[in-house]
């Protein structure tokens, strides 16, 4: 019964988040997918290829292509030659796209705001572990997250509030410090 109730509750929260995305989209003239693409690209100033965007968002390549075409037409992103492969294109957010992405609300912002800081930290730990488990199963594409990073060491400190260690910043961290999308991420060895 717990599994069913949890699934139902998560579905309700996801529905609320998507409704908020559609409302924001109406104001800005974007679909939720277009907003998601801007958010992803905002975190990657170096740019991403279309297939990487599609994989990261777990959407089909045609869906990503249609959304990117619309964003480019609106002047919110641009395509540039990939310096590593002149035949490939990198997608980058324009100045207008950065401004709009800055106004675009976080999909689950209302959910996070309904929780205390301690509950937010605890839920971040749970969500991160769930994403990592699904990533290991191949259900979610690789993310730039602490649990898959070579700098992360789990449960090495006695302090229950900060049991983990990040070797990149050389500091103890707790569940509330975990990142799901970290620009300093380097994948841990698979061995």
PyMOL commands that set and color helices and strands:
alter all, ss='L'
color gray80, all
select helices_A, chain A and resi 2-28+32-42+50-57+61-73+95-103+109-113+117-137+146-148+160-162+175-177
alter helices_A, ss='H'
color red, helices_A
select strands_A, chain A and resi 77-82+85-93+152-153+164-166+171-173
alter strands_A, ss='S'
color yellow, strands_A
deselect
rebuild
show_as cartoon
